[in-house]
């Protein structure tokens, strides 16, 4: 199960609108589909966003192999939360 450490990047925001939210704690993903450039799944428990759908798209890969991701969390009840993370 892949794990990710959210980073500030350009900030974390909840939509609709541009409401700023705190950078989440690290999380693990129960993967539904994955490729070299995208991971789709659900945030695992325990986490403040457990049960949220998550889509991670590759943002950059460092020469060391470290991967950085664009993150989109979503639920029907709370809309979308977007931000950035790095692979752990």
N, CA, C and O atoms as a GROMACS GRO file, in nm:
protein
  352
    1UNK      N    1   0.086  -0.117   0.000
    1UNK     CA    2   0.000   0.000   0.000
    1UNK      C    3   0.090   0.124   0.000
    1UNK      O    4   0.166   0.145   0.095
    2UNK      N    5   0.084   0.206  -0.105
    2UNK     CA    6   0.171   0.324  -0.111
    2UNK      C    7   0.132   0.430  -0.008
    2UNK      O    8   0.014   0.448   0.025
    3UNK      N    9   0.235   0.499   0.042
    3UNK     CA   10   0.214   0.605   0.140
    3UNK      C   11   0.269   0.736   0.087
    3UNK      O   12   0.362   0.738   0.006
    4UNK      N   13   0.210   0.846   0.134
    4UNK     CA   14   0.246   0.978   0.085
    4UNK      C   15   0.254   1.078   0.200
    4UNK      O   16   0.181   1.069   0.298
    5UNK      N   17   0.346   1.174   0.184
    5UNK     CA   18   0.360   1.282   0.282
    5UNK      C   19   0.316   1.412   0.214
    5UNK      O   20   0.386   1.462   0.126
    6UNK      N   21   0.201   1.466   0.254
    6UNK     CA   22   0.158   1.593   0.197
    6UNK      C   23   0.260   1.703   0.227
    6UNK      O   24   0.320   1.707   0.334
    7UNK      N   25   0.278   1.791   0.130
    7UNK     CA   26   0.367   1.906   0.146
    7UNK      C   27   0.288   2.032   0.112
    7UNK      O   28   0.185   2.026   0.045
    8UNK      N   29   0.338   2.145   0.158
    8UNK     CA   30   0.265   2.270   0.136
    8UNK      C   31   0.255   2.305  -0.013
    8UNK      O   32   0.146   2.336  -0.061
    9UNK      N   33   0.366   2.300  -0.086
    9UNK     CA   34   0.364   2.336  -0.228
    9UNK      C   35   0.306   2.475  -0.247
    9UNK      O   36   0.360   2.573  -0.195
   10UNK      N   37   0.197   2.485  -0.322
   10UNK     CA   38   0.125   2.611  -0.340
   10UNK      C   39   0.006   2.618  -0.246
   10UNK      O   40  -0.080   2.705  -0.262
   11UNK      N   41  -0.001   2.529  -0.149
   11UNK     CA   42  -0.110   2.528  -0.052
   11UNK      C   43  -0.208   2.415  -0.078
   11UNK      O   44  -0.203   2.349  -0.181
   12UNK      N   45  -0.297   2.394   0.018
   12UNK     CA   46  -0.406   2.296   0.009
   12UNK      C   47  -0.536   2.373   0.013
   12UNK      O   48  -0.555   2.461   0.097
   13UNK      N   49  -0.628   2.340  -0.079
   13UNK     CA   50  -0.751   2.416  -0.092
   13UNK      C   51  -0.872   2.324  -0.107
   13UNK      O   52  -0.863   2.215  -0.164
   14UNK      N   53  -0.985   2.370  -0.054
   14UNK     CA   54  -1.111   2.298  -0.067
   14UNK      C   55  -1.201   2.376  -0.161
   14UNK      O   56  -1.212   2.499  -0.151
   15UNK      N   57  -1.266   2.305  -0.253
   15UNK     CA   58  -1.359   2.369  -0.345
   15UNK      C   59  -1.500   2.314  -0.323
   15UNK      O   60  -1.511   2.206  -0.267
   16UNK      N   61  -1.606   2.380  -0.362
   16UNK     CA   62  -1.598   2.495  -0.451
   16UNK      C   63  -1.537   2.616  -0.382
   16UNK      O   64  -1.541   2.626  -0.259
   17UNK      N   65  -1.482   2.707  -0.460
   17UNK     CA   66  -1.414   2.822  -0.404
   17UNK      C   67  -1.268   2.790  -0.382
   17UNK      O   68  -1.215   2.694  -0.438
   18UNK      N   69  -1.205   2.870  -0.302
   18UNK     CA   70  -1.063   2.852  -0.276
   18UNK      C   71  -1.034   2.860  -0.126
   18UNK      O   72  -0.944   2.932  -0.083
   19UNK      N   73  -1.110   2.786  -0.048
   19UNK     CA   74  -1.091   2.786   0.096
   19UNK      C   75  -0.964   2.711   0.130
   19UNK      O   76  -0.949   2.594   0.096
   20UNK      N   77  -0.871   2.778   0.197
   20UNK     CA   78  -0.746   2.716   0.238
   20UNK      C   79  -0.771   2.617   0.352
   20UNK      O   80  -0.848   2.646   0.443
   21UNK      N   81  -0.706   2.500   0.345
   21UNK     CA   82  -0.715   2.401   0.453
   21UNK      C   83  -0.574   2.365   0.497
   21UNK      O   84  -0.478   2.386   0.423
   22UNK      N   85  -0.562   2.311   0.618
   22UNK     CA   86  -0.432   2.271   0.671
   22UNK      C   87  -0.374   2.155   0.590
   22UNK      O   88  -0.447   2.071   0.538
   23UNK      N   89  -0.242   2.152   0.581
   23UNK     CA   90  -0.175   2.040   0.515
   23UNK      C   91  -0.203   1.914   0.597
   23UNK      O   92  -0.176   1.910   0.717
   24UNK      N   93  -0.258   1.809   0.532
   24UNK     CA   94  -0.293   1.687   0.606
   24UNK      C   95  -0.170   1.611   0.657
   24UNK      O   96  -0.057   1.637   0.617
   25UNK      N   97  -0.197   1.517   0.746
   25UNK     CA   98  -0.094   1.424   0.793
   25UNK      C   99  -0.063   1.325   0.681
   25UNK      O  100  -0.143   1.310   0.588
   26UNK      N  101   0.052   1.255   0.688
   26UNK     CA  102   0.081   1.150   0.589
   26UNK      C  103  -0.033   1.049   0.582
   26UNK      O  104  -0.102   1.024   0.680
   27UNK      N  105  -0.050   0.990   0.463
   27UNK     CA  106  -0.159   0.895   0.443
   27UNK      C  107  -0.117   0.780   0.354
   27UNK      O  108  -0.020   0.789   0.278
   28UNK      N  109  -0.193   0.670   0.363
   28UNK     CA  110  -0.176   0.553   0.277
   28UNK      C  111  -0.299   0.541   0.189
   28UNK      O  112  -0.408   0.585   0.225
   29UNK      N  113  -0.280   0.479   0.071
   29UNK     CA  114  -0.388   0.466  -0.026
   29UNK      C  115  -0.419   0.320  -0.053
   29UNK      O  116  -0.331   0.240  -0.082
   30UNK      N  117  -0.548   0.286  -0.042
   30UNK     CA  118  -0.597   0.156  -0.088
   30UNK      C  119  -0.618   0.172  -0.238
   30UNK      O  120  -0.715   0.233  -0.282
   31UNK      N  121  -0.527   0.118  -0.317
   31UNK     CA  122  -0.521   0.142  -0.461
   31UNK      C  123  -0.631   0.066  -0.535
   31UNK      O  124  -0.653  -0.053  -0.512
   32UNK      N  125  -0.700   0.138  -0.624
   32UNK     CA  126  -0.798   0.076  -0.715
   32UNK      C  127  -0.737   0.058  -0.853
   32UNK      O  128  -0.753  -0.048  -0.914
   33UNK      N  129  -0.667   0.161  -0.903
   33UNK     CA  130  -0.593   0.151  -1.028
   33UNK      C  131  -0.463   0.229  -1.014
   33UNK      O  132  -0.456   0.326  -0.939
   34UNK      N  133  -0.361   0.187  -1.088
   34UNK     CA  134  -0.232   0.257  -1.081
   34UNK      C  135  -0.156   0.239  -1.212
   34UNK      O  136  -0.166   0.136  -1.278
   35UNK      N  137  -0.080   0.343  -1.246
   35UNK     CA  138   0.013   0.339  -1.359
   35UNK      C  139   0.140   0.411  -1.313
   35UNK      O  140   0.152   0.448  -1.196
   36UNK      N  141   0.232   0.431  -1.404
   36UNK     CA  142   0.356   0.503  -1.369
   36UNK      C  143   0.329   0.649  -1.335
   36UNK      O  144   0.407   0.712  -1.264
   37UNK      N  145   0.219   0.703  -1.386
   37UNK     CA  146   0.193   0.847  -1.371
   37UNK      C  147   0.069   0.881  -1.290
   37UNK      O  148   0.044   0.999  -1.264
   38UNK      N  149  -0.011   0.781  -1.250
   38UNK     CA  150  -0.136   0.810  -1.179
   38UNK      C  151  -0.173   0.696  -1.084
   38UNK      O  152  -0.154   0.579  -1.115
   39UNK      N  153  -0.225   0.734  -0.968
   39UNK     CA  154  -0.277   0.638  -0.870
   39UNK      C  155  -0.417   0.684  -0.833
   39UNK      O  156  -0.439   0.801  -0.803
   40UNK      N  157  -0.512   0.591  -0.834
   40UNK     CA  158  -0.650   0.620  -0.795
   40UNK      C  159  -0.689   0.521  -0.687
   40UNK      O  160  -0.664   0.401  -0.701
   41UNK      N  161  -0.750   0.570  -0.580
   41UNK     CA  162  -0.792   0.481  -0.472
   41UNK      C  163  -0.868   0.555  -0.364
   41UNK      O  164  -0.937   0.654  -0.390
   42UNK      N  165  -0.854   0.504  -0.241
   42UNK     CA  166  -0.925   0.558  -0.125
   42UNK      C  167  -0.824   0.574  -0.012
   42UNK      O  168  -0.736   0.489   0.006
   43UNK      N  169  -0.835   0.683   0.064
   43UNK     CA  170  -0.747   0.706   0.179
   43UNK      C  171  -0.778   0.601   0.286
   43UNK      O  172  -0.894   0.582   0.323
   44UNK      N  173  -0.673   0.534   0.334
   44UNK     CA  174  -0.687   0.429   0.435
   44UNK      C  175  -0.703   0.490   0.574
   44UNK      O  176  -0.671   0.607   0.596
   45UNK      N  177  -0.753   0.409   0.667
   45UNK     CA  178  -0.770   0.452   0.807
   45UNK      C  179  -0.641   0.425   0.884
   45UNK      O  180  -0.561   0.345   0.836
   46UNK      N  181  -0.615   0.485   0.994
   46UNK     CA  182  -0.686   0.602   1.047
   46UNK      C  183  -0.629   0.729   0.984
   46UNK      O  184  -0.507   0.742   0.972
   47UNK      N  185  -0.713   0.819   0.946
   47UNK     CA  186  -0.671   0.947   0.889
   47UNK      C  187  -0.790   1.041   0.888
   47UNK      O  188  -0.905   0.997   0.879
   48UNK      N  189  -0.762   1.170   0.898
   48UNK     CA  190  -0.871   1.269   0.897
   48UNK      C  191  -0.953   1.262   0.769
   48UNK      O  192  -1.070   1.301   0.768
   49UNK      N  193  -0.893   1.213   0.660
   49UNK     CA  194  -0.965   1.200   0.533
   49UNK      C  195  -0.987   1.054   0.494
   49UNK      O  196  -1.003   1.024   0.376
   50UNK      N  197  -0.988   0.964   0.592
   50UNK     CA  198  -1.010   0.822   0.558
   50UNK      C  199  -1.145   0.807   0.489
   50UNK      O  200  -1.244   0.869   0.528
   51UNK      N  201  -1.147   0.723   0.386
   51UNK     CA  202  -1.268   0.702   0.309
   51UNK      C  203  -1.284   0.798   0.192
   51UNK      O  204  -1.368   0.774   0.105
   52UNK      N  205  -1.205   0.905   0.187
   52UNK     CA  206  -1.211   0.997   0.073
   52UNK      C  207  -1.152   0.928  -0.050
   52UNK      O  208  -1.055   0.854  -0.039
   53UNK      N  209  -1.211   0.954  -0.166
   53UNK     CA  210  -1.150   0.912  -0.291
   53UNK      C  211  -1.026   0.998  -0.313
   53UNK      O  212  -1.024   1.115  -0.276
   54UNK      N  213  -0.922   0.938  -0.373
   54UNK     CA  214  -0.800   1.014  -0.399
   54UNK      C  215  -0.749   0.982  -0.539
   54UNK      O  216  -0.751   0.867  -0.583
   55UNK      N  217  -0.704   1.086  -0.608
   55UNK     CA  218  -0.639   1.071  -0.738
   55UNK      C  219  -0.506   1.146  -0.729
   55UNK      O  220  -0.503   1.265  -0.699
   56UNK      N  221  -0.396   1.075  -0.754
   56UNK     CA  222  -0.264   1.135  -0.752
   56UNK      C  223  -0.206   1.129  -0.892
   56UNK      O  224  -0.202   1.022  -0.954
   57UNK      N  225  -0.162   1.243  -0.942
   57UNK     CA  226  -0.098   1.250  -1.073
   57UNK      C  227   0.045   1.296  -1.055
   57UNK      O  228   0.073   1.389  -0.980
   58UNK      N  229   0.137   1.230  -1.125
   58UNK     CA  230   0.279   1.263  -1.107
   58UNK      C  231   0.304   1.409  -1.144
   58UNK      O  232   0.258   1.457  -1.248
   59UNK      N  233   0.377   1.476  -1.059
   59UNK     CA  234   0.412   1.617  -1.081
   59UNK      C  235   0.556   1.629  -1.127
   59UNK      O  236   0.585   1.704  -1.220
   60UNK      N  237   0.646   1.555  -1.062
   60UNK     CA  238   0.787   1.554  -1.101
   60UNK      C  239   0.857   1.434  -1.038
   60UNK      O  240   0.810   1.378  -0.939
   61UNK      N  241   0.969   1.397  -1.098
   61UNK     CA  242   1.054   1.291  -1.044
   61UNK      C  243   1.195   1.348  -1.034
   61UNK      O  244   1.251   1.393  -1.134
   62UNK      N  245   1.251   1.344  -0.914
   62UNK     CA  246   1.386   1.395  -0.893
   62UNK      C  247   1.489   1.295  -0.946
   62UNK      O  248   1.456   1.177  -0.961
   63UNK      N  249   1.612   1.339  -0.973
   63UNK     CA  250   1.717   1.246  -1.017
   63UNK      C  251   1.738   1.130  -0.919
   63UNK      O  252   1.780   1.021  -0.960
   64UNK      N  253   1.709   1.153  -0.791
   64UNK     CA  254   1.722   1.047  -0.690
   64UNK      C  255   1.612   0.942  -0.701
   64UNK      O  256   1.620   0.836  -0.640
   65UNK      N  257   1.507   0.973  -0.781
   65UNK     CA  258   1.392   0.883  -0.794
   65UNK      C  259   1.274   0.923  -0.709
   65UNK      O  260   1.166   0.864  -0.722
   66UNK      N  261   1.292   1.022  -0.621
   66UNK     CA  262   1.181   1.070  -0.537
   66UNK      C  263   1.071   1.126  -0.627
   66UNK      O  264   1.099   1.202  -0.720
   67UNK      N  265   0.946   1.089  -0.598
   67UNK     CA  266   0.832   1.133  -0.679
   67UNK      C  267   0.748   1.235  -0.603
   67UNK      O  268   0.724   1.222  -0.483
   68UNK      N  269   0.705   1.337  -0.676
   68UNK     CA  270   0.615   1.440  -0.624
   68UNK      C  271   0.484   1.431  -0.701
   68UNK      O  272   0.484   1.408  -0.822
   69UNK      N  273   0.373   1.452  -0.629
   69UNK     CA  274   0.240   1.426  -0.686
   69UNK      C  275   0.146   1.544  -0.668
   69UNK      O  276   0.153   1.614  -0.567
   70UNK      N  277   0.058   1.566  -0.766
   70UNK     CA  278  -0.059   1.651  -0.749
   70UNK      C  279  -0.166   1.561  -0.687
   70UNK      O  280  -0.183   1.447  -0.730
   71UNK      N  281  -0.237   1.611  -0.587
   71UNK     CA  282  -0.333   1.531  -0.512
   71UNK      C  283  -0.472   1.593  -0.522
   71UNK      O  284  -0.488   1.714  -0.508
   72UNK      N  285  -0.571   1.509  -0.546
   72UNK     CA  286  -0.711   1.553  -0.543
   72UNK      C  287  -0.790   1.454  -0.457
   72UNK      O  288  -0.804   1.337  -0.493
   73UNK      N  289  -0.840   1.501  -0.343
   73UNK     CA  290  -0.925   1.422  -0.254
   73UNK      C  291  -1.069   1.463  -0.280
   73UNK      O  292  -1.096   1.580  -0.308
   74UNK      N  293  -1.163   1.367  -0.273
   74UNK     CA  294  -1.301   1.406  -0.296
   74UNK      C  295  -1.400   1.316  -0.224
   74UNK      O  296  -1.376   1.197  -0.203
   75UNK      N  297  -1.512   1.376  -0.187
   75UNK     CA  298  -1.630   1.305  -0.136
   75UNK      C  299  -1.752   1.381  -0.187
   75UNK      O  300  -1.743   1.499  -0.222
   76UNK      N  301  -1.866   1.314  -0.190
   76UNK     CA  302  -1.989   1.381  -0.231
   76UNK      C  303  -2.025   1.492  -0.133
   76UNK      O  304  -2.074   1.597  -0.173
   77UNK      N  305  -1.999   1.468  -0.004
   77UNK     CA  306  -2.041   1.562   0.100
   77UNK      C  307  -1.953   1.686   0.108
   77UNK      O  308  -2.003   1.794   0.140
   78UNK      N  309  -1.822   1.673   0.079
   78UNK     CA  310  -1.731   1.786   0.102
   78UNK      C  311  -1.664   1.841  -0.022
   78UNK      O  312  -1.576   1.926  -0.011
   79UNK      N  313  -1.702   1.797  -0.140
   79UNK     CA  314  -1.639   1.849  -0.261
   79UNK      C  315  -1.497   1.797  -0.277
   79UNK      O  316  -1.467   1.684  -0.241
   80UNK      N  317  -1.409   1.882  -0.332
   80UNK     CA  318  -1.271   1.843  -0.357
   80UNK      C  319  -1.174   1.920  -0.271
   80UNK      O  320  -1.196   2.036  -0.238
   81UNK      N  321  -1.065   1.852  -0.235
   81UNK     CA  322  -0.952   1.914  -0.166
   81UNK      C  323  -0.830   1.883  -0.251
   81UNK      O  324  -0.805   1.768  -0.285
   82UNK      N  325  -0.753   1.986  -0.285
   82UNK     CA  326  -0.637   1.967  -0.371
   82UNK      C  327  -0.509   2.015  -0.303
   82UNK      O  328  -0.511   2.107  -0.221
   83UNK      N  329  -0.399   1.951  -0.339
   83UNK     CA  330  -0.270   1.988  -0.283
   83UNK      C  331  -0.160   1.906  -0.347
   83UNK      O  332  -0.174   1.859  -0.460
   84UNK      N  333  -0.050   1.890  -0.274
   84UNK     CA  334   0.070   1.823  -0.325
   84UNK      C  335   0.124   1.728  -0.221
   84UNK      O  336   0.105   1.747  -0.101
   85UNK      N  337   0.195   1.622  -0.268
   85UNK     CA  338   0.254   1.525  -0.176
   85UNK      C  339   0.378   1.463  -0.240
   85UNK      O  340   0.398   1.472  -0.361
   86UNK      N  341   0.459   1.400  -0.155
   86UNK     CA  342   0.573   1.323  -0.204
   86UNK      C  343   0.558   1.179  -0.158
   86UNK      O  344   0.500   1.152  -0.053
   87UNK      N  345   0.611   1.087  -0.237
   87UNK     CA  346   0.606   0.945  -0.200
   87UNK      C  347   0.693   0.922  -0.078
   87UNK      O  348   0.798   0.984  -0.062
   88UNK      N  349   0.648   0.832   0.010
   88UNK     CA  350   0.728   0.790   0.124
   88UNK      C  351   0.795   0.658   0.095
   88UNK      O  352   0.868   0.606   0.179
   0.00000   0.00000   0.00000
